[in-house]
Amino acid sequence: MQFYYGSQMPLRVLDEAEFWKQQEAEHTVVMRELMHDLESEYVDALKRWEDVLETTHQQVKRYVESAVRADNELAPELYQQVLELVSFCLQESVAFIQFCRQVKNESNAAAGNPTAGVLIDHIIDESEYFIGIAQTILYEKKK
């Protein structure tokens, strides 16, 4: 987490969301590459997740640009949209974590590849990290 933003909340949380949504999208590729014998249902689901996460990443980037251009002084309506987007990002990460756990627990390819289990746990940990950071920023008390 980069704390140089000070109290510039929308930019802080958007910066985190932008980075972690890109990471999650890249993680779908890493999972597919590591498990060459991954069942087609999981390969297809990972490709869909990649598309969804990349779409969210692009949407977050647009909001970052809006916040930067507004010198971090967002209109109340735009500020509310940022909060809703970040809430969506959190829920998306929760769902992605659930999917990763499903792959780890139900895929024969994952079960037969000890490195895959370690990788999936790492991916889950990183998404959990994003959720924790975003919640901290979103719900911190105004001073």
Summary of the structure (lengths in Angstrom):
residues: 143
radius of gyration: 16.7
end to end distance: 20.2
largest distance: 52.7
contacts: 419
relative contact order: 0.17
helix: 84%
strand: 0%
